Amino acid sequence: MSNDDEQTHSGKLIIISGPSGSGKSTIVAKLIETCRLPLQLSVSATTRPPRPGEINGKHYWFLTPEEFQMKRVQGEFLECKEVFGRGFWYGTLKQAVSSGLSGGKWVILEIDVQGALAVLDVNPNAITIFIDPGSMEQLEKRLRDRGTDSQEAIQRRLQVAKEELGFMHRYRHRIVNDSIEDAVNEACRLLCEYDSQSKNQPIGQSTLESN
């Protein structure tokens, strides 16, 4: 196999994080839909029950607490944690990521900061992007406009958001979500730069820095 072929079939790991309500899920969905790169979202596993319209294997892998714990004990997760103290667990399955990368996909992990840091411990070359909501006021407005959370849940999410913003410097790139379209275009532009430069040289943090 030629070097060009190896480059073509080499997948990349992308981590996209941001506070709940920052718009990261919408950005990721539109990025996969519109960007020319072979992007693939890694489907997370969770113990929470499905919401109306959610499909097992598409939105999440819905596991029983017993199934999740068994996989956790067997070391099948790249990262996992209990989210928001509600007793529900979320995690990234190693097999889902490795199969995507081996197939030449650019695998996106849409995970929180703690999960991102755990993944970076074992995958330090992952491309990391933090979605910045712009301000806490804007983030609170988005959370309230969603109409899906109680007052208590909103306050809890805002507290977590403040903590997550403190780790923004650990990411290679920061994108302020003032406009979904602009944020998607910026994310695609960044990733396409990695694609262009990786054909000629290995990419490091010093090569592309947008913070």
N, CA, C and O of each residue as an XYZ file, in Angstrom:
844
protein
N       0.843     -1.199      0.000
C       0.000      0.000      0.000
C       0.875      1.244      0.000
O       1.842      1.330      0.757
N       0.538      2.198     -0.842
C       1.318      3.422     -0.932
C       1.072      4.306      0.261
O       0.124      4.087      1.015
N       1.937      5.328      0.449
C       1.747      6.281      1.528
C       0.430      7.028      1.375
O      -0.255      7.299      2.362
N       0.074      7.365      0.119
C      -1.185      8.060     -0.124
C      -2.369      7.220      0.318
O      -3.322      7.724      0.912
N      -2.290      5.914      0.013
C      -3.376      5.019      0.410
C      -3.484      4.946      1.930
O      -4.582      4.917      2.486
N      -2.316      4.917      2.599
C      -2.329      4.860      4.042
C      -2.955      6.109      4.629
O      -3.708      6.038      5.600
N      -2.641      7.266      4.031
C      -3.219      8.517      4.505
C      -4.725      8.508      4.325
O      -5.478      8.928      5.204
N      -5.158      8.007      3.135
C      -6.578      8.008      2.815
C      -7.369      7.153      3.795
O      -8.488      7.501      4.172
N      -6.770      6.010      4.214
C      -7.503      5.069      5.038
C      -7.239      5.248      6.532
O      -7.689      4.440      7.345
N      -6.521      6.290      6.889
C      -6.221      6.535      8.291
C      -7.280      7.437      8.895
O      -7.440      8.585      8.480
N      -8.011      6.910      9.887
C      -9.027      7.712     10.537
C      -8.433      8.662     11.559
O      -7.266      8.538     11.929
N      -9.235      9.604     12.009
C      -8.811     10.558     13.038
C      -9.869     10.606     14.132
O     -11.057     10.395     13.889
N      -9.404     10.889     15.337
C     -10.299     10.993     16.480
C     -10.527     12.468     16.800
O      -9.576     13.231     16.972
N     -11.801     12.859     16.878
C     -12.181     14.250     17.137
C     -13.030     14.277     18.400
O     -13.971     13.496     18.541
N     -12.696     15.175     19.310
C     -13.491     15.354     20.529
C     -14.142     16.734     20.476
O     -13.456     17.745     20.326
N     -15.448     16.768     20.598
C     -16.186     18.036     20.629
C     -16.948     18.113     21.945
O     -17.786     17.262     22.243
N     -16.644     19.146     22.727
C     -17.277     19.330     24.025
C     -17.877     20.722     24.126
O     -17.602     21.601     23.309
N     -18.689     20.898     25.132
C     -19.293     22.196     25.403
C     -20.387     22.012     26.422
O     -20.933     20.916     26.548
N     -20.721     23.052     27.151
C     -21.766     22.935     28.166
C     -23.099     22.505     27.568
O     -23.373     22.740     26.391
N     -23.913     21.878     28.387
C     -25.275     21.563     27.977
C     -25.986     22.855     27.607
O     -26.035     23.793     28.402
N     -26.538     22.902     26.391
C     -27.189     24.111     25.915
C     -26.308     24.956     25.022
O     -26.755     25.986     24.518
N     -25.055     24.544     24.809
C     -24.137     25.316     23.963
C     -24.422     25.127     22.476
O     -23.929     25.888     21.644
N     -25.216     24.116     22.146
C     -25.538     23.850     20.750
C     -24.641     22.819     20.100
O     -24.672     22.659     18.880
N     -23.838     22.113     20.888
C     -22.868     21.189     20.301
C     -23.522     20.040     19.540
O     -23.010     19.610     18.506
N     -24.659     19.536     20.048
C     -25.315     18.421     19.346
C     -25.809     18.848     17.972
O     -25.673     18.103     17.002
N     -26.378     20.036     17.886
C     -26.837     20.552     16.588
C     -25.662     20.787     15.662
O     -25.733     20.468     14.475
N     -24.580     21.343     16.189
C     -23.385     21.601     15.386
C     -22.805     20.297     14.848
O     -22.456     20.205     13.671
N     -22.702     19.285     15.721
C     -22.152     17.998     15.294
C     -23.015     17.373     14.202
O     -22.492     16.873     13.206
N     -24.328     17.399     14.384
C     -25.233     16.802     13.390
C     -25.094     17.480     12.034
O     -25.016     16.808     11.005
N     -25.062     18.823     12.031
C     -24.948     19.551     10.769
C     -23.548     19.411     10.168
O     -23.392     19.416      8.947
N     -22.539     19.288     11.019
C     -21.175     19.089     10.539
C     -21.057     17.776      9.781
O     -20.472     17.721      8.700
N     -21.615     16.727     10.356
C     -21.581     15.416      9.701
C     -22.361     15.454      8.392
O     -21.982     14.807      7.415
N     -23.442     16.209      8.379
C     -24.305     16.282      7.189
C     -23.664     17.070      6.053
O     -23.863     16.739      4.884
N     -22.896     18.109      6.380
C     -22.447     19.034      5.337
C     -20.960     18.999      5.027
O     -20.565     19.370      3.922
N     -20.122     18.568      5.960
C     -18.672     18.611      5.724
C     -18.250     17.450      4.828
O     -18.787     16.348      4.933
N     -17.290     17.706      3.952
C     -16.900     16.713      2.944
C     -16.093     15.550      3.522
O     -15.902     14.545      2.837
N     -15.628     15.656      4.734
C     -14.798     14.623      5.336
C     -15.641     13.412      5.751
O     -16.849     13.540      5.951
N     -15.013     12.243      5.880
C     -15.752     11.024      6.261
C     -16.025     10.982      7.768
O     -15.479     10.147      8.489
N     -16.877     11.896      8.224
C     -17.153     12.026      9.648
C     -18.168     10.986     10.120
O     -19.102     10.632      9.402
N     -17.963     10.516     11.323
C     -18.881      9.530     11.908
C     -19.000      9.797     13.403
O     -17.990      9.891     14.100
N     -20.217      9.920     13.892
C     -20.439     10.143     15.313
C     -20.381      8.819     16.062
O     -21.051      7.854     15.694
N     -19.579      8.786     17.110
C     -19.543      7.614     17.977
C     -20.788      7.632     18.858
O     -21.014      8.596     19.590
N     -21.587      6.586     18.795
C     -22.825      6.510     19.575
C     -22.482      6.089     21.004
O     -21.910      5.021     21.223
N     -22.833      6.925     21.962
C     -22.544      6.645     23.364
C     -23.533      5.634     23.934
O     -24.630      5.444     23.410
N     -23.116      4.998     25.009
C     -24.003      4.102     25.750
C     -24.513      4.830     26.986
O     -23.815      5.681     27.539
N     -25.721      4.502     27.420
C     -26.285      5.147     28.608
C     -27.239      4.199     29.318
O     -27.794      3.275     28.722
N     -27.413      4.460     30.620
C     -28.389      3.683     31.384
C     -29.712      4.425     31.526
O     -30.663      3.881     32.087
N     -29.790      5.659     31.025
C     -31.067      6.366     31.147
C     -32.067      5.809     30.139
O     -31.668      5.302     29.091
N     -33.352      5.897     30.443
C     -34.364      5.370     29.519
C     -34.463      6.235     28.272
O     -34.181      7.432     28.330
N     -34.856      5.653     27.149
C     -35.004      6.434     25.913
C     -36.086      7.501     26.049
O     -37.111      7.285     26.695
N     -35.844      8.646     25.434
C     -36.872      9.677     25.334
C     -37.722      9.389     24.105
O     -37.296      8.632     23.232
N     -38.907      9.971     24.016
C     -39.761      9.729     22.852
C     -39.017     10.009     21.545
O     -38.429     11.077     21.375
N     -39.048      9.046     20.627
C     -38.418      9.210     19.324
C     -36.979      8.742     19.249
O     -36.425      8.628     18.156
N     -36.355      8.465     20.402
C     -34.957      8.011     20.382
C     -34.885      6.535     19.995
O     -35.711      5.723     20.413
N     -33.872      6.211     19.184
C     -33.721      4.858     18.646
C     -32.435      4.245     19.175
O     -31.374      4.867     19.130
N     -32.538      3.019     19.675
C     -31.366      2.316     20.176
C     -30.361      2.088     19.048
O     -30.714      1.578     17.985
N     -29.106      2.472     19.290
C     -28.058      2.314     18.290
C     -27.886      3.513     17.388
O     -26.883      3.619     16.682
N     -28.849      4.419     17.400
C     -28.752      5.638     16.597
C     -28.478      6.852     17.487
O     -27.523      7.595     17.261
N     -29.310      7.039     18.482
C     -29.124      8.163     19.399
C     -28.213      7.762     20.565
O     -27.319      8.518     20.947
N     -28.441      6.592     21.115
C     -27.617      6.010     22.177
C     -27.741      4.494     22.090
O     -28.656      3.959     21.465
N     -26.789      3.815     22.737
C     -26.984      2.408     23.055
C     -27.594      2.387     24.455
O     -26.927      2.740     25.428
N     -28.831      1.983     24.557
C     -29.527      1.994     25.841
C     -29.288      0.656     26.552
O     -29.747     -0.397     26.109
N     -28.558      0.735     27.660
C     -28.185     -0.455     28.415
C     -28.853     -0.436     29.781
O     -29.146      0.627     30.327
N     -29.088     -1.617     30.323
C     -29.536     -1.698     31.710
C     -28.344     -1.361     32.600
O     -27.198     -1.490     32.170
N     -28.599     -0.930     33.840
C     -27.476     -0.678     34.754
C     -26.555     -1.896     34.887
O     -25.338     -1.752     35.012
N     -27.142     -3.088     34.858
C     -26.338     -4.303     34.982
C     -25.447     -4.502     33.752
O     -24.279     -4.866     33.883
N     -26.000     -4.263     32.560
C     -25.207     -4.393     31.335
C     -24.074     -3.370     31.297
O     -22.945     -3.684     30.921
N     -24.396     -2.152     31.691
C     -23.387     -1.092     31.694
C     -22.254     -1.432     32.665
O     -21.076     -1.301     32.332
N     -22.625     -1.866     33.864
C     -21.623     -2.192     34.874
C     -20.731     -3.343     34.419
O     -19.528     -3.336     34.682
N     -21.307     -4.324     33.741
C     -20.522     -5.449     33.260
C     -19.478     -4.982     32.235
O     -18.316     -5.386     32.288
N     -19.911     -4.127     31.309
C     -18.972     -3.605     30.317
C     -17.902     -2.744     30.978
O     -16.741     -2.747     30.568
N     -18.307     -2.016     31.997
C     -17.352     -1.171     32.722
C     -16.285     -2.024     33.391
O     -15.094     -1.729     33.289
N     -16.709     -3.079     34.075
C     -15.780     -3.975     34.763
C     -14.846     -4.653     33.767
O     -13.672     -4.878     34.063
N     -15.366     -4.977     32.587
C     -14.573     -5.656     31.571
C     -13.685     -4.706     30.775
O     -12.971     -5.132     29.867
N     -13.731     -3.409     31.116
C     -12.845     -2.439     30.465
C     -13.232     -2.109     29.038
O     -12.365     -1.809     28.218
N     -14.535     -2.158     28.722
C     -14.980     -1.923     27.351
C     -15.218     -0.445     27.036
O     -15.533     -0.099     25.897
N     -15.069      0.431     28.038
C     -15.311      1.850     27.813
C     -14.003      2.627     27.684
O     -13.054      2.409     28.437
N     -13.978      3.526     26.726
C     -12.868      4.457     26.592
C     -12.942      5.494     27.703
O     -11.920      5.929     28.232
N     -14.165      5.883     28.049
C     -14.444      6.771     29.177
C     -15.897      6.553     29.573
O     -16.740      6.217     28.741
N     -16.174      6.748     30.855
C     -17.560      6.665     31.309
C     -17.693      7.400     32.634
O     -16.724      7.535     33.382
N     -18.901      7.871     32.915
C     -19.143      8.580     34.166
C     -20.640      8.677     34.428
O     -21.469      8.477     33.540
N     -20.949      8.989     35.670
C     -22.326      9.281     36.048
C     -22.546     10.770     35.820
O     -21.762     11.592     36.293
N     -23.606     11.123     35.098
C     -23.836     12.512     34.699
C     -24.907     13.174     35.553
O     -25.977     12.610     35.780
N     -24.602     14.382     36.022
C     -25.540     15.239     36.743
C     -26.072     14.614     38.038
O     -27.072     15.072     38.590
N     -25.400     13.574     38.513
C     -25.770     13.004     39.801
C     -27.144     12.369     39.841
O     -27.716     12.209     40.919
N     -27.689     12.001     38.681
C     -29.037     11.426     38.647
C     -29.035      9.904     38.699
O     -30.094      9.277     38.702
N     -27.874      9.328     38.739
C     -27.797      7.879     38.765
C     -27.709      7.250     37.387
O     -27.640      6.026     37.282
N     -27.708      8.049     36.326
C     -27.580      7.528     34.971
C     -26.119      7.614     34.527
O     -25.445      8.619     34.750
N     -25.653      6.551     33.901
C     -24.283      6.483     33.421
C     -24.238      6.680     31.911
O     -25.156      6.289     31.190
N     -23.150      7.294     31.447
C     -22.887      7.475     30.025
C     -21.462      7.026     29.755
O     -20.592      7.170     30.614
N     -21.214      6.483     28.569
C     -19.856      6.061     28.258
C     -19.619      5.883     26.771
O     -20.557      5.719     25.991
N     -18.343      5.917     26.389
C     -17.917      5.714     25.001
C     -17.317      4.327     24.871
O     -16.341      4.007     25.549
N     -17.885      3.509     24.018
C     -17.421      2.134     23.834
C     -16.170      2.098     22.959
O     -16.150      2.665     21.866
N     -15.137      1.431     23.447
C     -13.871      1.350     22.715
C     -14.067      0.738     21.324
O     -13.496      1.220     20.346
N     -14.865     -0.312     21.242
C     -15.029     -1.019     19.975
C     -15.636     -0.124     18.904
O     -15.233     -0.184     17.743
N     -16.599      0.702     19.287
C     -17.241      1.586     18.312
C     -16.243      2.571     17.738
O     -16.282      2.878     16.547
N     -15.345      3.071     18.583
C     -14.344      4.030     18.127
C     -13.293      3.348     17.257
O     -12.975      3.832     16.171
N     -12.754      2.229     17.729
C     -11.671      1.566     16.999
C     -12.129      1.056     15.636
O     -11.362      1.090     14.674
N     -13.371      0.582     15.543
C     -13.849      0.076     14.251
C     -14.018      1.220     13.256
O     -13.748      1.056     12.066
N     -14.465      2.376     13.741
C     -14.590      3.531     12.865
C     -13.242      4.017     12.372
O     -13.074      4.286     11.183
N     -12.279      4.132     13.277
C     -10.947      4.606     12.906
C     -10.273      3.646     11.935
O      -9.636      4.080     10.975
N     -10.408      2.355     12.175
C      -9.777      1.372     11.290
C     -10.410      1.379      9.908
O      -9.793      0.962      8.928
N     -11.662      1.864      9.839
C     -12.338      1.966      8.545
C     -12.098      3.295      7.855
O     -12.723      3.584      6.834
N     -11.203      4.109      8.397
C     -10.867      5.379      7.765
C     -11.798      6.523      8.111
O     -11.727      7.586      7.493
N     -12.671      6.326      9.089
C     -13.602      7.382      9.478
C     -12.930      8.380     10.422
O     -12.002      8.042     11.158
N     -13.426      9.617     10.377
C     -13.041     10.626     11.358
C     -14.113     10.565     12.439
O     -15.200     11.126     12.295
N     -13.785      9.881     13.509
C     -14.774      9.566     14.537
C     -14.910     10.731     15.523
O     -13.931     11.167     16.128
N     -16.135     11.222     15.670
C     -16.414     12.334     16.574
C     -16.956     11.803     17.894
O     -17.930     11.052     17.922
N     -16.309     12.204     18.987
C     -16.833     11.943     20.320
C     -17.458     13.231     20.823
O     -16.756     14.220     21.032
N     -18.755     13.232     21.018
C     -19.446     14.388     21.589
C     -19.617     14.103     23.077
O     -20.615     13.524     23.506
N     -18.620     14.522     23.852
C     -18.566     14.147     25.257
C     -18.242     15.358     26.132
O     -17.827     16.404     25.634
N     -18.436     15.201     27.435
C     -18.178     16.312     28.342
C     -16.684     16.433     28.632
O     -15.880     15.620     28.176
N     -16.330     17.457     29.394
C     -14.920     17.758     29.649
C     -14.221     16.617     30.372
O     -13.109     16.239     30.002
N     -14.854     16.068     31.393
C     -14.216     14.981     32.130
C     -13.934     13.793     31.221
O     -12.871     13.176     31.297
N     -14.899     13.483     30.362
C     -14.695     12.394     29.418
C     -13.580     12.708     28.441
O     -12.771     11.841     28.110
N     -13.538     13.958     27.977
C     -12.501     14.370     27.036
C     -11.114     14.219     27.643
O     -10.200     13.718     26.988
N     -10.952     14.648     28.888
C      -9.654     14.554     29.537
C      -9.239     13.098     29.719
O      -8.059     12.764     29.605
N     -10.211     12.234     30.002
C      -9.915     10.810     30.150
C      -9.444     10.217     28.825
O      -8.504      9.424     28.795
N     -10.100     10.604     27.730
C      -9.714     10.099     26.415
C      -8.332     10.626     26.024
O      -7.529      9.890     25.450
N      -8.053     11.888     26.329
C      -6.756     12.474     25.988
C      -5.606     11.804     26.727
O      -4.469     11.827     26.255
N      -5.887     11.217     27.864
C      -4.841     10.497     28.587
C      -4.291      9.333     27.769
O      -3.113      8.989     27.873
N      -5.157      8.734     26.954
C      -4.730      7.581     26.151
C      -4.660      7.905     24.661
O      -4.084      7.139     23.889
N      -5.245      9.036     24.249
C      -5.214      9.464     22.848
C      -4.844     10.952     22.781
O      -5.675     11.781     22.412
N      -3.589     11.290     23.141
C      -3.197     12.703     23.229
C      -3.221     13.454     21.903
O      -3.215     14.684     21.893
N      -3.248     12.734     20.788
C      -3.245     13.387     19.476
C      -4.640     13.666     18.941
O      -4.784     14.129     17.809
N      -5.665     13.393     19.730
C      -7.031     13.663     19.277
C      -7.209     15.154     18.992
O      -6.638     15.998     19.682
N      -8.002     15.467     17.975
C      -8.337     16.858     17.649
C      -9.452     17.286     18.588
O     -10.508     16.653     18.620
N      -9.236     18.349     19.350
C     -10.218     18.753     20.357
C     -10.797     20.129     20.047
O     -10.066     21.074     19.750
N     -12.120     20.223     20.120
C     -12.839     21.470     19.854
C     -13.809     21.725     20.994
O     -14.590     20.849     21.364
N     -13.757     22.933     21.549
C     -14.680     23.318     22.616
C     -15.691     24.308     22.052
O     -15.315     25.323     21.465
N     -16.976     24.011     22.233
C     -18.038     24.902     21.788
C     -18.384     25.852     22.933
O     -18.920     25.438     23.961
N     -18.070     27.122     22.738
C     -18.282     28.158     23.746
C     -19.646     28.809     23.505
O     -19.894     29.327     22.417
N     -20.531     28.789     24.502
C     -21.850     29.401     24.308
C     -21.813     30.917     24.206
O     -22.821     31.532     23.858
N     -20.669     31.535     24.504
C     -20.537     32.984     24.389
C     -20.613     33.687     25.719
O     -19.772     34.534     26.021
N     -21.609     33.353     26.526
C     -21.761     33.935     27.855
C     -22.691     33.052     28.672
O     -23.477     32.283     28.119
N     -22.597     33.165     29.976
C     -23.485     32.397     30.837
C     -24.924     32.854     30.672
O     -25.849     32.051     30.797
N     -25.120     34.142     30.391
C     -26.475     34.663     30.178
C     -27.118     34.023     28.953
O     -28.283     33.626     28.976
N     -26.330     33.934     27.884
C     -26.838     33.320     26.655
C     -27.122     31.837     26.878
O     -28.119     31.308     26.388
N     -26.238     31.173     27.620
C     -26.432     29.753     27.892
C     -27.704     29.524     28.706
O     -28.475     28.612     28.406
N     -27.927     30.343     29.730
C     -29.131     30.194     30.545
C     -30.392     30.404     29.709
O     -31.382     29.693     29.878
N     -30.349     31.383     28.809
C     -31.492     31.637     27.936
C     -31.792     30.421     27.065
O     -32.952     30.046     26.893
N     -30.751     29.811     26.518
C     -30.957     28.640     25.668
C     -31.552     27.484     26.466
O     -32.451     26.789     25.992
N     -31.045     27.287     27.676
C     -31.568     26.204     28.508
C     -33.039     26.424     28.840
O     -33.834     25.485     28.817
N     -33.395     27.664     29.150
C     -34.790     27.955     29.486
C     -35.683     27.853     28.247
O     -36.821     27.392     28.331
N     -35.156     28.287     27.095
C     -35.950     28.232     25.863
C     -36.247     26.802     25.433
O     -37.246     26.547     24.760
N     -35.375     25.864     25.822
C     -35.624     24.467     25.458
C     -36.880     23.934     26.134
O     -37.594     23.106     25.567
N     -37.146     24.408     27.341
C     -38.350     23.990     28.056
C     -38.370     22.539     28.468
O     -39.445     21.971     28.659
N     -37.199     21.917     28.611
C     -37.146     20.493     28.952
C     -36.661     20.232     30.367
O     -36.725     19.098     30.842
N     -36.174     21.272     31.051
C     -35.572     21.070     32.363
C     -36.300     21.867     33.439
O     -36.860     22.932     33.178
N     -36.280     21.332     34.637
C     -36.823     22.045     35.782
C     -35.854     23.155     36.187
O     -34.713     23.202     35.727
N     -36.327     24.038     37.049
C     -35.465     25.102     37.555
C     -34.230     24.517     38.235
O     -33.120     25.022     38.069
N     -34.435     23.458     38.995
C     -33.307     22.811     39.685
C     -32.301     22.255     38.690
O     -31.091     22.397     38.872
N     -32.808     21.618     37.630
C     -31.918     21.039     36.621
C     -31.142     22.127     35.882
O     -29.958     21.962     35.589
N     -31.812     23.234     35.584
C     -31.130     24.341     34.898
C     -29.999     24.880     35.758
O     -28.900     25.107     35.253
N     -30.242     25.088     37.035
C     -29.207     25.595     37.926
C     -28.046     24.610     38.034
O     -26.884     25.011     38.112
N     -28.367     23.330     38.039
C     -27.316     22.315     38.096
C     -26.479     22.337     36.823
O     -25.254     22.239     36.878
N     -27.144     22.464     35.678
C     -26.422     22.512     34.400
C     -25.553     23.766     34.304
O     -24.449     23.715     33.762
N     -26.038     24.869     34.817
C     -25.251     26.115     34.781
C     -24.011     26.000     35.663
O     -22.944     26.504     35.312
N     -24.154     25.340     36.802
C     -23.004     25.148     37.673
C     -21.957     24.265     37.005
O     -20.760     24.548     37.067
N     -22.417     23.194     36.365
C     -21.503     22.312     35.636
C     -20.834     23.078     34.494
O     -19.646     22.893     34.230
N     -21.602     23.940     33.818
C     -21.062     24.721     32.706
C     -19.917     25.614     33.163
O     -18.902     25.724     32.475
N     -20.073     26.254     34.325
C     -19.003     27.109     34.852
C     -17.734     26.305     35.077
O     -16.633     26.780     34.796
N     -17.887     25.101     35.577
C     -16.725     24.243     35.813
C     -16.086     23.831     34.490
O     -14.861     23.808     34.367
N     -16.921     23.504     33.499
C     -16.394     23.069     32.201
C     -15.648     24.199     31.491
O     -14.618     23.964     30.859
N     -16.165     25.413     31.593
C     -15.500     26.552     30.950
C     -14.097     26.752     31.499
O     -13.233     27.300     30.815
N     -13.868     26.315     32.722
C     -12.543     26.441     33.316
C     -11.516     25.518     32.690
O     -10.318     25.682     32.917
N     -11.967     24.548     31.903
C     -11.056     23.616     31.241
C     -10.925     23.895     29.741
O     -10.319     23.113     29.009
N     -11.490     25.005     29.297
C     -11.492     25.315     27.872
C     -10.078     25.391     27.301
O      -9.860     25.072     26.132
N      -9.117     25.813     28.125
C      -7.735     25.957     27.655
C      -7.087     24.620     27.318
O      -6.037     24.588     26.675
N      -7.698     23.516     27.741
C      -7.138     22.191     27.449
C      -7.467     21.735     26.032
O      -6.966     20.703     25.584
N      -8.290     22.479     25.335
C      -8.690     22.115     23.971
C      -7.848     22.874     22.952
O      -7.444     24.011     23.196
N      -7.589     22.253     21.830
C      -6.804     22.907     20.783
C      -7.550     24.087     20.182
O      -6.949     25.108     19.848
N      -8.854     23.943     20.047
C      -9.646     24.952     19.340
C     -10.887     25.330     20.136
O     -11.480     24.504     20.829
N     -11.258     26.578     20.021
C     -12.485     27.088     20.641
C     -13.326     27.746     19.560
O     -12.830     28.569     18.791
N     -14.595     27.383     19.506
C     -15.523     27.988     18.553
C     -16.680     28.594     19.346
O     -17.374     27.889     20.078
N     -16.882     29.889     19.197
C     -17.985     30.560     19.863
C     -19.248     30.380     19.021
O     -19.273     30.735     17.842
N     -20.285     29.831     19.631
C     -21.519     29.555     18.898
C     -22.460     30.762     18.941
O     -23.464     30.760     19.655
N     -22.115     31.785     18.166
C     -23.029     32.915     17.985
C     -24.056     32.603     16.905
O     -25.166     33.135     16.907
N     -23.659     31.720     15.975
C     -24.513     31.314     14.862
C     -24.198     29.862     14.549
O     -23.035     29.508     14.358
N     -25.223     29.014     14.495
C     -25.012     27.593     14.193
C     -24.300     27.429     12.859
O     -23.346     26.658     12.752
N     -24.762     28.154     11.840
C     -24.161     28.028     10.512
C     -22.686     28.408     10.527
O     -21.856     27.708      9.949
N     -22.361     29.514     11.188
C     -20.972     29.947     11.253
C     -20.118     28.957     12.044
O     -18.978     28.676     11.673
N     -20.674     28.437     13.127
C     -19.924     27.482     13.943
C     -19.650     26.197     13.171
O     -18.554     25.642     13.259
N     -20.630     25.723     12.419
C     -20.440     24.518     11.604
C     -19.384     24.767     10.531
O     -18.509     23.929     10.312
N     -19.462     25.902      9.869
C     -18.489     26.228      8.826
C     -17.075     26.319      9.393
O     -16.121     25.859      8.766
N     -16.939     26.916     10.587
C     -15.629     27.040     11.212
C     -15.069     25.674     11.604
O     -13.881     25.410     11.417
N     -15.921     24.810     12.146
C     -15.478     23.467     12.519
C     -15.032     22.683     11.287
O     -14.004     22.006     11.318
N     -15.795     22.773     10.215
C     -15.435     22.070      8.980
C     -14.128     22.618      8.416
O     -13.280     21.854      7.954
N     -13.965     23.936      8.454
C     -12.731     24.550      7.948
C     -11.517     24.043      8.721
O     -10.492     23.707      8.129
N     -11.640     23.990     10.051
C     -10.534     23.507     10.871
C     -10.173     22.062     10.523
O      -9.000     21.727     10.358
N     -11.189     21.219     10.415
C     -10.930     19.811     10.139
C     -10.356     19.608      8.744
O      -9.510     18.737      8.539
N     -10.807     20.399      7.794
C     -10.269     20.294      6.435
C      -8.806     20.719      6.385
O      -8.044     20.212      5.562
N      -8.406     21.643      7.256
C      -7.000     22.018      7.338
C      -6.170     20.841      7.839
O      -5.068     20.599      7.346
N      -6.696     20.115      8.811
C      -5.999     18.918      9.272
C      -5.872     17.912      8.130
O      -4.826     17.285      7.963
N      -6.920     17.764      7.361
C      -6.904     16.831      6.246
C      -5.846     17.224      5.226
O      -5.086     16.376      4.758
N      -5.794     18.505      4.881
C      -4.825     18.979      3.884
C      -3.397     18.815      4.368
O      -2.539     18.341      3.624
N      -3.133     19.204      5.612
C      -1.768     19.171      6.106
C      -1.300     17.765      6.441
O      -0.105     17.479      6.360
N      -2.224     16.878      6.819
C      -1.811     15.521      7.167
C      -1.340     14.740      5.950
O      -0.671     13.716      6.090
N      -1.681     15.212      4.762
C      -1.199     14.548      3.548
C       0.289     14.817      3.330
O       0.959     14.112      2.575
N       0.791     15.853      4.008
C       2.189     16.222      3.825
C       3.035     16.030      5.075
O       4.227     15.739      4.974
N       2.437     16.188      6.252
C       3.207     16.084      7.486
C       2.276     15.763      8.640
O       1.080     16.046      8.583
N       2.847     15.158      9.711
C       2.028     14.911     10.901
C       1.553     16.233     11.486
O       2.270     17.234     11.449
N       0.351     16.227     12.019
C      -0.224     17.435     12.629
C       0.004     17.410     14.134
O      -0.198     16.379     14.775
N       0.410     18.503     14.684
C       0.547     18.654     16.131
C      -0.217     19.851     16.580
O      -0.762     20.580     15.752
N      -0.277     20.081     17.860
C      -1.041     21.198     18.381
C      -0.499     22.529     17.885
O      -1.259     23.481     17.704
N       0.801     22.603     17.665
C       1.391     23.885     17.260
C       1.089     24.232     15.809
O       1.246     25.383     15.399
N       0.653     23.236     15.022
C       0.393     23.474     13.601
C      -0.872     24.274     13.386
O      -0.905     25.212     12.589
N      -1.928     23.889     14.115
C      -3.223     24.566     13.995
C      -3.686     24.957     15.385
O      -3.934     24.093     16.227
N      -3.802     26.219     15.623
C      -4.221     26.702     16.943
C      -5.175     27.848     16.765
O      -4.809     28.885     16.212
N      -6.417     27.675     17.234
C      -7.412     28.700     17.006
C      -7.923     29.339     18.293
O      -8.822     30.179     18.250
N      -7.360     28.952     19.439
C      -7.800     29.572     20.697
C      -7.420     31.027     20.729
O      -7.705     31.719     21.706
